[in-house]
Amino acid sequence: MGRAGGVALTPAPLDATDENSADCVSPGMIDTEGSLGDLLAEDHPLRAAADHIPLGLIDSPEDVVRAALFLASEDAACITGHNLVVDGGWSTVLPGPPDPLP
């Protein structure tokens, strides 16, 4: 499921209670065995985009796990209805959406 689908399926903050919250984590490029053979392969068009990530990093699975653990922790007790983007700033420099379909 894409990032937009996950965000759309995240329950509304009104569904949150004192015992739970409704948040989601949206990862960017993740350095995995699978992505190295596909998305991060030297000949993939998005590979060049990785050179423009503001923090200069391609995230690891552990980066995403730490974000999710933070949202599940007491440190995030006052956070709900949030989409935590873990992408090294990539989403801040992406171009706009493509032209709409006719």
C-alpha positions as CSV (number, residue, x, y, z in Angstrom):
1,M,0.0,0.0,0.0
2,G,1.3,3.5,-0.8
3,R,1.8,6.3,1.6
4,A,-1.5,8.0,0.8
5,G,-3.4,4.7,1.3
6,G,-1.9,4.2,4.7
7,V,-2.6,7.8,5.8
8,A,-6.2,7.5,4.5
9,L,-6.7,4.3,6.5
10,T,-5.3,5.8,9.8
11,P,-8.3,6.2,12.2
12,A,-9.3,9.8,12.9
13,P,-7.9,11.3,16.1
14,L,-11.5,11.3,17.4
15,D,-11.2,7.6,17.6
16,A,-8.3,7.9,20.1
17,T,-8.8,7.3,23.8
18,D,-6.7,7.7,26.9
19,E,-5.4,4.2,26.2
20,N,-4.5,4.4,22.5
21,S,-3.8,6.9,19.8
22,A,-4.2,7.0,16.0
23,D,-1.0,7.7,14.2
24,C,1.0,6.4,11.2
25,V,4.5,6.2,10.0
26,S,5.3,7.0,6.3
27,P,8.8,5.8,5.3
28,G,10.8,7.1,2.3
29,M,13.5,5.2,0.6
30,I,14.6,2.3,2.8
31,D,17.9,0.5,2.4
32,T,16.9,-3.2,2.2
33,E,18.1,-6.1,0.2
34,G,15.0,-5.8,-1.9
35,S,15.4,-2.1,-2.6
36,L,19.1,-2.4,-3.5
37,G,18.0,-4.7,-6.3
38,D,15.2,-2.5,-7.4
39,L,14.5,1.1,-6.3
40,L,18.1,1.8,-5.3
41,A,19.7,-0.1,-8.2
42,E,22.2,2.1,-10.1
43,D,20.0,2.0,-13.3
44,H,16.7,2.8,-11.6
45,P,15.3,6.3,-12.3
46,L,14.7,7.1,-8.6
47,R,18.2,6.2,-7.6
48,A,19.3,9.7,-8.7
49,A,16.6,11.1,-6.3
50,A,18.4,9.6,-3.4
51,D,21.3,12.0,-4.1
52,H,18.9,14.9,-3.3
53,I,17.7,13.7,0.1
54,P,18.4,16.7,2.4
55,L,19.9,14.7,5.2
56,G,22.0,12.8,2.7
57,L,20.9,9.4,4.1
58,I,18.8,6.5,2.8
59,D,16.8,5.3,5.8
60,S,17.2,1.9,7.4
61,P,14.4,-0.4,8.6
62,E,15.6,0.4,12.1
63,D,14.9,4.1,11.5
64,V,11.3,3.3,10.8
65,V,11.0,0.9,13.7
66,R,12.4,3.6,16.1
67,A,9.8,6.1,14.8
68,A,7.0,3.5,15.4
69,L,8.3,2.6,18.8
70,F,8.4,6.3,19.7
71,L,4.7,6.8,18.7
72,A,3.8,3.7,20.8
73,S,5.8,4.9,23.8
74,E,4.8,7.1,26.8
75,D,7.0,9.8,25.3
76,A,4.3,10.3,22.7
77,A,1.4,10.3,25.1
78,C,0.1,13.6,23.8
79,I,0.5,12.8,20.1
80,T,-2.4,11.5,18.0
81,G,-3.6,12.0,14.5
82,H,-0.1,12.4,13.3
83,N,1.6,11.1,10.1
84,L,5.3,10.8,11.1
85,V,7.3,11.0,7.8
86,V,10.6,9.2,8.1
87,D,12.4,10.0,4.9
88,G,15.4,12.2,5.6
89,G,13.5,15.2,4.3
90,W,13.0,13.7,0.9
91,S,9.3,14.6,0.8
92,T,10.2,18.3,1.3
93,V,12.1,18.4,-2.0
94,L,9.9,16.2,-4.2
95,P,8.4,17.8,-7.3
96,G,4.6,18.4,-7.3
97,P,2.1,15.9,-8.6
98,P,2.1,15.0,-12.3
99,D,-0.4,16.7,-14.6
100,P,-3.9,15.4,-13.9
101,L,-5.3,12.8,-16.2
102,P,-7.6,14.1,-19.0
